[in-house]
Amino acid sequence: MPLALLCIGGSLEMTPLRGHYSSIAGTAILKILAFRVIGWLICLSLGLSPADTRVVLVFCACPTAVVAYTMATQMNGNEPLAAGAIAVSTVLSFVNLGIVLAIT
């Protein structure tokens, strides 16, 4: 895990993110906002208790996993997009987790 975080930091510094801004913002917003709403709707449809709903929403509000960068590297994917999405979703998740904990 720490090695993957170092790789992401190095990738962000060495790789220009020009042209990826809209994709990075879109994936981060989708992960942070849409995933939380979908998780909440599923909890409502299943009739979960408030404690269970809170656990699900906390997991939904967490940032994109660092392993996404490792997978993008291993599968010859778009490494700058993965690194940018992880960085942006990590920053947004601070606010997102606060909102989830305040609401539930």
Protein Blocks (a to p, Z undefined) as FASTA:
>chain_A
ZZmmmmmmmmmmmpccehjlmmmmmmmmmmmmmmmmmmmmmmmmnopafklmmmmmmmmm
pccdfklmmmmmmnopafklmmmmmmmmmmmmmmmmmmmmmmZZ
